[in-house]
Amino acid sequence: MQVCRLGLIVLHPVESLIGAQLTAAGPQGEQRLIVNRTIHPQSIVNGVPGAMTEPFSQLTDRAS
C-alpha cells in the first residue's frame, strides 16, 4: 500500500467549531484559519489530495 501521508484524524462536533479562529503552528511557522459553516470538497492538486493546513504540531483557538 502506498500513502502520501499518514496522520491522526480527530472528529469534533461541527457546531462547536463553526466560526472558530484557529492557529496551526508547525515547522513552516503559524497559519491562521477560520472554520466556516460551508464545507468545500477536498482539493486535488496534480492527483494528490490537498489539506486545509500545512502540517502542524499544535492547534490553538485564538479566542483563548
Secondary structure as GFF3:
##gff-version 3
##sequence-region A 1 64
A	DSSP	alpha_helix	14	17	.	.	.	ID=ss1
A	DSSP	beta_strand	21	26	.	.	.	ID=ss2
A	DSSP	beta_strand	29	34	.	.	.	ID=ss3
A	DSSP	beta_strand	44	45	.	.	.	ID=ss4
A	DSSP	beta_strand	48	49	.	.	.	ID=ss5
A	DSSP	beta_strand	58	61	.	.	.	ID=ss6
###
